[in-house]
Amino acid sequence: MDIGSLSPTQLKELVRGIVDDRLRELLGDPDLGLQLGEALRTRLKASLGNAERLSGEEVADKLGLRW
């Protein structure tokens, strides 16, 4: 590929793709592809079965965090 022959739109798309790929490398999910352990799977199922939910603000308050 000769970068000099790309149109401005093509160059913009190329750069966008490169940046997207790099951000996925840096910020991607480190657990992607890993299997859930049985203990975690059990806790998750129990949590999903519980109708009680906390808002983000409630969690932050419990942890002493500020948004």
Buried (B, 14 or more C-beta within 10 A) or exposed (E): EEEEEBEEEEEEEEEEEEEEEEEEEEEEEEEEEEEEEEEEEEEEEEEEEEEEEEEEEEEEEEEEEEE
